[in-house]
Amino acid sequence: MFSGQPRWPNDVPPVWIELFDHDARMSVDSCGCLEIEEALAGFDALVAQAENPDSGPGPEEGDAQA
């Protein structure tokens, strides 16, 4: 999926994942990832947060980069 560290404008990570509340029409949490392992960890964290919104902080405080 990735070949080295690509250059993205304004240091934007190549993979961006958001947890979006369609009822409230707003982003609840998000994470930017440079590598596939980070994206998988971020995805798992966002799914856990969606399943239990009172569980605590999102993926920004974990392995994935914000």
C-alpha positions as MATLAB code, in Angstrom:
seq = 'MFSGQPRWPNDVPPVWIELFDHDARMSVDSCGCLEIEEALAGFDALVAQAENPDSGPGPEEGDAQA';
ca = [
       0.000    0.000    0.000;
       2.844    2.380    0.802;
       6.202    2.744   -0.865;
       8.472    4.678    1.474;
       7.469    8.025    2.987;
       5.572    9.977    0.307;
       5.541   13.748    0.406;
       2.072   15.078    1.158;
       1.126   18.755    1.207;
       1.287   20.366    4.665;
       2.534   17.075    6.210;
      -0.909   15.470    5.860;
      -0.701   11.706    6.526;
      -1.552    9.508    3.514;
      -4.311    7.681    5.418;
      -6.972    9.603    7.332;
      -9.749    7.822    9.249;
     -12.708    9.566   10.894;
     -15.432    8.476   13.260;
     -18.437   10.499   12.104;
     -21.752   10.965   13.938;
     -24.331   11.206   11.160;
     -27.123   12.221   13.536;
     -25.120   15.158   14.918;
     -23.426   15.742   11.536;
     -19.985   16.084   13.107;
     -16.682   14.295   13.394;
     -16.324   12.571   16.766;
     -12.691   11.539   16.418;
     -10.064   10.936   13.756;
      -6.536    9.756   13.188;
      -3.904   10.223   10.529;
      -1.565    7.366    9.749;
       1.733    7.003    7.949;
       1.882    3.204    7.924;
      -0.639    0.396    7.545;
      -0.040   -0.881   11.095;
      -0.974    2.560   12.445;
      -4.093    2.601   10.269;
      -5.187   -0.798   11.607;
      -4.610    0.296   15.211;
      -6.468    3.559   14.563;
      -9.360    1.728   12.920;
      -9.634   -0.687   15.859;
      -9.596    2.224   18.320;
     -12.319    4.088   16.408;
     -14.496    0.959   16.209;
     -14.100    0.415   19.963;
     -15.001    4.055   20.581;
     -18.067    3.785   18.344;
     -19.216    0.643   20.150;
     -18.711    2.225   23.588;
     -18.568    6.044   23.379;
     -17.922    6.378   27.137;
     -14.793    4.172   26.985;
     -12.302    7.019   26.980;
      -9.926    8.779   24.598;
      -9.683    8.080   20.902;
      -6.724    6.959   18.814;
      -4.867   10.292   19.013;
      -3.498    9.260   22.392;
      -2.555    5.792   21.167;
      -0.288    4.544   18.390;
      -1.855    6.430   15.494;
      -0.839   10.006   14.786;
      -3.290   12.872   14.863;
];
